[in-house]
Amino acid sequence: MLVVVLLASLASCSEPPRPTGVVVVLIDTLRADHLSSYGYPRPTSPVLDALAEEGTRFENAIAPSPWTLPSTATLMTGLYPSVHQAIWHSDTGEWLNTPEAFRPASVLSNSHRTLAELLQQSGFATAAFVRGSYPSAVFGFGQGFDHFADNEAPGVRFHVEDALGWLDRETPERFFLYLHTVEVHSPYTPVELPAYIARNNPDERLDYYRAEIEEEIVRYKGIDFNSGYDGAVDGSLEALNALKRKGRLSESDLEQLIALYDRGIAYTDYWIGELLDGLRERGLYEQTLVIVTSDHGEEFMDHGALEHSRTFFEEMVRVPLIIRVPGEAAGVVVAQQVGLVDVLPTVLDVLGVADEVPRQGRSLRPLWQGRSLDAHSELGEASAIPGVDALRTNHRKFVRGPRGQQALYDLDTDPGERINLCQVDDAPCRPFFTELMARKLENQLRLERLGTPDPATAELDDDTREQLRALGYAED
Ligand SMILES: [Zn+2]
């Protein structure tokens, strides 16, 4: 007995204490290859690069979908889109051709036990500071948060300040903070005061916002990666829509768009730095698990289009994933493919929180502890084009098109995904097609077992409509 107790105490000595704080930052629309630590030549991300040096950087982290609602729901549930069912822009998908038909339909069902709910039930104070329409309460993301600041403030600066203010006010023993930022998402323009915030706030608050917004515009515009540009393209939705209508753009206009996108990254990176410094000043940093990731990437004519939501090419699904656990591995780079679906199981593993729901992801902790995990294909679902699915392994990507077309790319020899290995003969595609079908069937069965009710329809209020419009989504 004594020996057992002694061994147990030795074992507990070798493990660092579990974190008492969790911070998850989702930078909407951030493709991994535009961060310096992921090989980008511009200095877009000094803070995230330093964070990666203190933790683990996942070189191949894959989002399950090319747009916000399904991907963020996967982050929060550890389930693939066809299982959590927060997957539809509208009942038909018709809105892509007919903007008037846009009716956001599905929400993250209340029947799911989310990451926030699990942590709340384990005694963590939970707070979210979100910007953007989909991560909002209307779409089911308020579940499990004691405090859910749903598009209450105009930008990342205010989210960071409000989050630190919440910590100061609540002084929670254990906490979970979720930040969702949109400064990298189009339009690639500085923060402004939306009309619904102007409507919903008292004058003093608006004065404060206006003063700080002025400061933020200076900070934002002070980052200039393309100072020699003298063309007419700016990052506004009008400019983007005009370019999309035209269908092509000059090399120098494209360079400008990319520089504007990169500016949003560097600007957001600065504020994440302020958040982490805020944790340090409060003595919380060394007991907080920090995760930074994104829900999907962005296309700059890589495959003939702009923005996101339809395809599963690398610029769309390869997102950053940086995890820092105090007292655990530092400066680790993991090449093995992982998914956003793995984030929830990883957080629970690090915290030692139990979970009764079988998730589809798995804890990534072994990968920074020098242990291995079996290779696992990542599923891509819920494109805005109905009927498109993808399956990605460490080396290859298979895509099934809406009319049953098949494509297979060798990611090692053809990272730009130009050569369809099934163009002439579909033999190389067959095993991928079989696995994709098996995975889809598995998801179908899992959905039936979970008994998730039919996805509810979001009732959009005027503020949410306005936010969707501001982010460039057409609606009726
Ligand atoms: Zn998004």
Residues whose N, C-alpha, C, O or C-beta is under 5 A from the ligand:
A	BS01	ZN	D28 T29 W67 T68 D295
